[in-house]
Amino acid sequence: MSVSIERLDVRRIRSDFPILGREVHGHALRYLDNAATTQKPRAVLDALRDYYERHNSNVHRGVHTLAQEATEAYEGVRTRLGRFLGGVEPRGIVFTRNTTEAINLVARSIVEPRIGSGDEILLTEMEHHSNLVPWIQLAKRTGARLRHVPITEDGRLDLDAFDDLLTDRTKLVAFAHASNVLGTINPVERIAERARAKGALTLLDAAQSIPHMPVDARELGVDLLAASAHKMLGPTGVGFLWGRPELLEEAEPMLGGGEMILEVHLDRATWADLPQKLEAGTPNVGDVVAFGAALNYLEAAGLAAIRAHEVELTGYALERLRSLENLRVYGPEDPEHRSGVISFYDETIHPHDLATMLDLRGIAIRAGHHCAQPLMRRLGVPATSRASFYLYNERADVDALVEGLEEARSYFG
Amino acid sequence: MDRSFGQLDDLYREVVLDHYRSPRGRDPISEPACRHEGVNPLCGDEVELAVRLEEDRIADVQLRTRGCAISVASGSMLAEMLPGMTLDEVGRLGDRFREILHGSNGDGTDDEEDLGDLEALRGVSQFPVRIKCALLPWVTLREAIRACKEGLRSPERATSTEEDSP
């Protein structure tokens, strides 16, 4: 690539996040739980406040000025998000509460009407519960069968096994772009291409990828894609589904009510056009508007620069963690093949004890099963510790983590 | 350093670390025993517990904990203390233990239960998210005793999200 990528000015970025200035237990906060949720820059907080102080109104139906402003702001973010995803049509974007709701919407509205007993849904062993449980429920309702692509020892999808598991019976392949435990970035184009050749739909759980790297929805070749605003500097309470519009046109609405109708009689109704058809009820206008400020912030920083920063930081963290004896570090060796998520396990100290000890030094990591119990079973551990990075993390965060880990090991060892 | 290091020593007292490093009650017990498997779905900790009753006394306890230092130590203390106690005594001890985990200092009267090593887990009260770790073996024990009373002998798996359900 000949395009040069600007380096992030991390010091300046950090000053945009008020929470990074606070102390926890007398230490500067070192926030390393970005795979769970990310912190918010002042611009996002200001946008939320500005919306409620100046423009608050319900959307789509009002004639008055505030209603027009609120509608423009809300729909403006949809358009903005379309550009962010590589220039997709805004009418293919449906706002939901979170990634989980977007996946449930796909299950109910798109997959359920076209699946039956004997058909198969292909998932993977590294999925988050949000991309497992809706399919378990669907299988129960329809008699469809669930299959799972296994993972290799270094935490990648076993693509030979995928090729074998993908058959004419496969109606949907649903998988994570980046694993929230292993950090593995999956080869989306290859999987999507093979699935398409077999006539199966593809759903990408992009919750752990879209915040961290340039993602072009159409280039990836998937039919549907889901993610959450709060994992990309935006507020909680907003997620989205992008789908090929012709697919969404056929979708049967999961929820009925206001906003999603064209005409209602006492005994029948017709549906509005996309995307309103799939957004019943008053949407989360304020948080969607603030999400727009998060998208602006991310683009100003540059997704390629964010990705380069995380690759560098992850490489540094992997090197330091791997130098510790008896510490299992999961996922692919090469930071180019993974996101900024690192899970590890130490026989001498339980992840919860470690998380408590690090918290006392102001370091926030995650300990537990990370909503991926089947993957924990596959790894043969009850829980792991996980550190996950974002654009505002720096080497000093990694150093603090490793020092804290070493101290905890000597405490318990 | 601090405040944080002091707090750490409050949580992981030497007695706690000793129970964690060499947990008691791992040897198999003689039958008939009632069993229960407790899990904390929030963190994945697991306790497999077997208890043998002789009338209203606990004759023997065996348990295996896959979990953090707090849950392992709490289970180990339980296994050490309970054999020989009546179910009423166990109930009172469990109640008293729950009280200190929730920060109660007691009323200072002489008839309070002697907490023994469990006293060392008092520091957990400063870490509210960890209270459920300390209680997991106790919740599991309660279910195993219930199984005994109902004449069940098969291991049942139940979850204990409640940090302190009645």
Boltz contact constraints between the chains, C-beta under 6 A:
constraints:
  - contact:
      token1: [A, 25]
      token2: [B, 4]
      max_distance: 6.0
  - contact:
      token1: [A, 26]
      token2: [B, 3]
      max_distance: 6.0
  - contact:
      token1: [A, 350]
      token2: [B, 68]
      max_distance: 6.0
  - contact:
      token1: [A, 352]
      token2: [B, 43]
      max_distance: 6.0
  - contact:
      token1: [A, 352]
      token2: [B, 68]
      max_distance: 6.0
  - contact:
      token1: [A, 353]
      token2: [B, 68]
      max_distance: 6.0
  - contact:
      token1: [A, 353]
      token2: [B, 69]
      max_distance: 6.0
  - contact:
      token1: [A, 360]
      token2: [B, 4]
      max_distance: 6.0
  - contact:
      token1: [A, 360]
      token2: [B, 7]
      max_distance: 6.0
  - contact:
      token1: [A, 360]
      token2: [B, 8]
      max_distance: 6.0
  - contact:
      token1: [A, 368]
      token2: [B, 43]
      max_distance: 6.0
  - contact:
      token1: [A, 369]
      token2: [B, 44]
      max_distance: 6.0
  - contact:
      token1: [A, 382]
      token2: [B, 44]
      max_distance: 6.0
  - contact:
      token1: [A, 382]
      token2: [B, 66]
      max_distance: 6.0
  - contact:
      token1: [A, 383]
      token2: [B, 43]
      max_distance: 6.0
  - contact:
      token1: [A, 383]
      token2: [B, 44]
      max_distance: 6.0
